[in-house]
């Protein structure tokens, strides 16, 4: 198409897009050389006739002329009269006549424009033809095609034949888009180019017909193709649109014609036909594509989306099953934060059937999140999905896998207090004494929550109540400090040692913790089990009596004194229980301690020589700090 004809076509498309709301991508504002009259046409042409009887309206186009009124009424004789009297002809008049299917009036207007020269800068013929083709007015299209030479001026175009072909071809797009089969055949017979498109929109007649589901027109257009290279590219684009919109018969037809089932052409998404069909839940199209060997494992370059991820996002188990049977990778990632596999996400959400489906398809139950975070089993345990936990364990999930953030399935279940899930894990040979790098164990966590049943179950399966982690903190200390009487009772029955000292400041023994926090019943239970009231904590030298006195727990002070607690023992700052009680204003406690202080101090034979052990612990802490500091440098 030469420059003049391009210029003419620009004007045609601009007018049609403004008046008919046709999507328009061809004309660039910097390239288009248009009269101001074209730019001013912005109102919907229907308003001319809808408001014809309203004398008060005021459009940008001005008030109705007698010619416009006659066109709205379809009054051919009045139109003739007005034109004969010299009424100016505008492009709006042609549009109104064409849109309302007034064949004779359209012909009259076009013939008059050739004589009058009113529309010399406007390709009125092409506008009328495009409107007629889009609207399905086959008689008008026939009239325009049959009278092309009589209704156009060859002098207006440097390449007349090329311009007319473009007019026909643009009309072909409109007829194809709107399903007017007979008009498509007419235009092709007249010489319309089936490859024609307007620059950036890239949509040919075939693409538009495929997108909107007009199979017969697709067949007609396919038969009209000749250029193999252009043809295959166009077929693939049409194929993607047909798949996206669920037109299964067109999908089948285009596959037979040579469409590539794995083509990725949409620059904004790069999704395959399979992905597009899944996204719009066209399951019959999905079946057709899979039968055509579409690859279900292709990823999009932007977010690594896969067919499985899309089907999972839509919660379509039937589509998931189809994809897995077709060879989709069961370890595909889901389109969610941190890229877990679909198995992980389904486990987290408690989707038992999906989990079972993926495990049966070979999904790896022990795969971790990016960065060595949680597994499907840990996620299911955390969200308390018992049936999913059972499925994963039966599939061979390792219950002792730990993650970088110290998650272990057994510890997670113990925290939630789900005895049934804890039992499943223990029966699957989970290590009851496994511990994290921060010294947590399942028994500690269950004791912290005071979950008697879980504590009992863990002890039954071999959890060691005296297990010494690197800080030497035991489950009994945690349960005692938090007043978990039932857990304390269970642990003491299992021979938990109440006199173990933790290697952290202020955390010493179970008795010191219970005394500090005012748990009298726990204090009594510990003393009955042989807890020594005179053991001093590492570092600060606190005793159970000192902590109870400082916190104002009178009954516990009395209980400890009756059990032989020594009132003469001092903290590392040389303060006694009496001095601390006096400073705090606890008069009754001070009186009790004064009476106890009159007795001569006993030698503290129970105080172990543990300075060396504590020093070793502090050295380990310092070494760990140095390692972290060096790593950060």
Secondary structure, DSSP 4 states (H G I P E B T S, - for coil): --HHHHHHHHHHHHHHHHHH-----S--TTT----HHHHT--S-THHHHHTTT-TT---TT-SPPHHHHHHHHT-HHHHHHHHHTTPPP-HHHHHHHHHTT-HHHHHHHHHHHHHH-TTTTS-HHHHHHHHHHHHT-HHHHHHHHHTHHHHS-GGG-SSHHHHHHHHHHHHHHHHHHTT-HHHHHHHHHHT--TT---GGG---HHHHHHHHT-HHHHHHHHHT---HHHHHHHHHHHHHHHHHTT-HHHHHHHHHHT--TT----TTT---HHHHHHHTT-HHHHHHHHHTT--TT---TTT---HHHHHHHTT-HHHHHHHHHTT--TTPBPSSGGG-BHHHHHHHHT-HHHHHHHHHTT--TT---TTT---HHHHHHHTT-HHHHHHHHHTT--TT-B-TT--BHHHHHHHHT-HHHHHHHHHTT--TT-B-TT--BHHHHHHHHT-HHHHHHHHHTT--TT---TT---HHHHHHHTT-HHHHHHHHHTT--TT---SSTT---HHHHHHHTT-HHHHHHHHHTT--TT---TTT---HHHHHHHHT-HHHHHHHHHTT--TT-B-TTS-BHHHHHHHHT-HHHHHHHHHHHTSPPPP-TT----HHHHHHHHHHHHHHHHHHHHHH-
